[in-house]
Amino acid sequence: MQLIKRQYKSMTDESLMISIAKGDKRAFDEIYKRYSGPLLGYFIRMLWRDREKSEDFVHDLFAKIIRKPELFDPERKFKTWIYSVANNMCKNEYKKQEVRKNTSNGLDSHYTLSDQNSNVIREVQDMQFREDLELTLDALDIKHKEAFRLRHMDGLSIKEIADVLEISDGTVKSRLFYATKYLAKGLDQYNPIENR
Amino acid sequence: MKKDIIDIIEEKEFMELTSEERTELNEFCTNEQEYNQLKNVLLNVSSLKAEPVSPRKETKESLDRLFDASFPRAAPLWQSSVLAAVIPRNKPLYMQPLMHIAAVALLLILVVPMFQKEINTSNTTIAKIENNNTEQSIVPLKQEQKDVETIREKETAIPRTTVRTDASVIEERKEPASTDMDLSGLSFSADLPFAAGAGVDELSVSDHSDGIYTGNLETEVSFSQPASVSADLLDLLTTTF
């Protein structure tokens, strides 16, 4: 039994997707285990920290995988494909809701800080920084914001972002630096090098 | 994994950058001050590591139901595991156990018929020997058959006793017993209930199959002399039908 588990764990995302297309439930479980959390985090960030909506989006995204696994091209990298699908879902949602939802403080109750044991001042500073970061990011246009979030929140490489957004590596770099400069101007009061 | 320009900014000071890295960065930041501004933002953002979030259990349960509905004939778990073991996808074709099994099976298919031919030839020789033996054994058998036939012929020559069925016996018994026997010599006394001159023919005949007298029991039947005196009467009385 242990051997079988290991086998699924060692399988690549792409081969798991092939198995899912054949109706392999355990392959689906493994893919879900790998990506449900990161995708939920992505949706929370992209959808105004709306946890309920993000849960629904995660459900819809994996339902797409179940209903139409053939949509995935095995020649493509699964990670970038799934993020591109998630990104397109967010874009559709933006179109649906032209008026963006404003969150009170930009913080989600489930989205807790990792450094919970640090001193209160540090926590408050981080919370304040996060709030300002979100507000500044919200002011950015979608194409810069999504590139920045994919890089810094979801940990995708420049190449992977290029794949997700279907743009060149150079364009990704350009968007990332534009967003970073914009944030630097908006968050100039925070200087981690001097403060920490 | 190769580090990209963002990783380099987070890790290195402006002075530490190589000429290649500086050339790459020239497009986005031209001086050290600008570089440090970018670095500050990136460090701040990277410090905000969020705890991993996980979807609710209900989401997964709903997806499980959807999966079961979408793949009702999905292979059982043991089949999946067997297939995974026999056809591992991460191995080349010639390394897969299924290919090995197929190769062995092919060899067996090719080799077994060769042995089968040898067995067949040996079988034909055995069959020939057996045929000879049976021909020899047929002769005494024929003699035995003849003996049996002669015995049967003898048996048929002897007249067979006819076996009478119970039905025929019954038919015979239905006939009056008095017809078989000569009762003319018998003398009956006057005590007989019927007239002496009536003769034997006027005796009531039993309808019973065993010849039991079933006449009128109220009228007494008696003889003037004991039956033992007249042998014929005794015979009549003691005759068993």
Chai-1 contact restraints between the chains, C-beta under 6 A:
chainA,res_idxA,chainB,res_idxB,connection_type,confidence,min_distance_angstrom,max_distance_angstrom,comment,restraint_id
A,I4,B,S81,contact,1.0,0.0,6.0,A-B,restraint_1
A,Q7,B,A84,contact,1.0,0.0,6.0,A-B,restraint_2
A,S15,B,R89,contact,1.0,0.0,6.0,A-B,restraint_3
A,G23,B,F71,contact,1.0,0.0,6.0,A-B,restraint_4
A,G23,B,A74,contact,1.0,0.0,6.0,A-B,restraint_5
A,D24,B,S80,contact,1.0,0.0,6.0,A-B,restraint_6
A,F28,B,F67,contact,1.0,0.0,6.0,A-B,restraint_7
A,S36,B,P55,contact,1.0,0.0,6.0,A-B,restraint_8
A,G37,B,P52,contact,1.0,0.0,6.0,A-B,restraint_9
A,G37,B,V53,contact,1.0,0.0,6.0,A-B,restraint_10
A,G37,B,S54,contact,1.0,0.0,6.0,A-B,restraint_11
A,L40,B,V53,contact,1.0,0.0,6.0,A-B,restraint_12
A,L40,B,P55,contact,1.0,0.0,6.0,A-B,restraint_13
A,G41,B,V53,contact,1.0,0.0,6.0,A-B,restraint_14
A,E55,B,P55,contact,1.0,0.0,6.0,A-B,restraint_15
A,E55,B,T59,contact,1.0,0.0,6.0,A-B,restraint_16
A,V58,B,P55,contact,1.0,0.0,6.0,A-B,restraint_17
A,H59,B,T59,contact,1.0,0.0,6.0,A-B,restraint_18
A,F62,B,L63,contact,1.0,0.0,6.0,A-B,restraint_19
A,A63,B,L66,contact,1.0,0.0,6.0,A-B,restraint_20
A,I66,B,L66,contact,1.0,0.0,6.0,A-B,restraint_21
A,I66,B,F67,contact,1.0,0.0,6.0,A-B,restraint_22
A,I66,B,S70,contact,1.0,0.0,6.0,A-B,restraint_23
A,H110,B,V53,contact,1.0,0.0,6.0,A-B,restraint_24
A,Y111,B,A50,contact,1.0,0.0,6.0,A-B,restraint_25
A,T112,B,E51,contact,1.0,0.0,6.0,A-B,restraint_26
A,S114,B,K49,contact,1.0,0.0,6.0,A-B,restraint_27
A,S114,B,E51,contact,1.0,0.0,6.0,A-B,restraint_28
A,F129,B,N44,contact,1.0,0.0,6.0,A-B,restraint_29
A,R130,B,L48,contact,1.0,0.0,6.0,A-B,restraint_30
A,H152,B,V45,contact,1.0,0.0,6.0,A-B,restraint_31
A,S157,B,D4,contact,1.0,0.0,6.0,A-B,restraint_32
A,I158,B,D4,contact,1.0,0.0,6.0,A-B,restraint_33
A,F177,B,F28,contact,1.0,0.0,6.0,A-B,restraint_34
A,T180,B,L38,contact,1.0,0.0,6.0,A-B,restraint_35
A,T180,B,V41,contact,1.0,0.0,6.0,A-B,restraint_36
A,L183,B,V41,contact,1.0,0.0,6.0,A-B,restraint_37
A,A184,B,Q37,contact,1.0,0.0,6.0,A-B,restraint_38
A,A184,B,V41,contact,1.0,0.0,6.0,A-B,restraint_39
A,Y190,B,N44,contact,1.0,0.0,6.0,A-B,restraint_40
A,N191,B,N40,contact,1.0,0.0,6.0,A-B,restraint_41
A,P192,B,N40,contact,1.0,0.0,6.0,A-B,restraint_42
A,P192,B,L43,contact,1.0,0.0,6.0,A-B,restraint_43
A,P192,B,N44,contact,1.0,0.0,6.0,A-B,restraint_44
A,I193,B,N40,contact,1.0,0.0,6.0,A-B,restraint_45
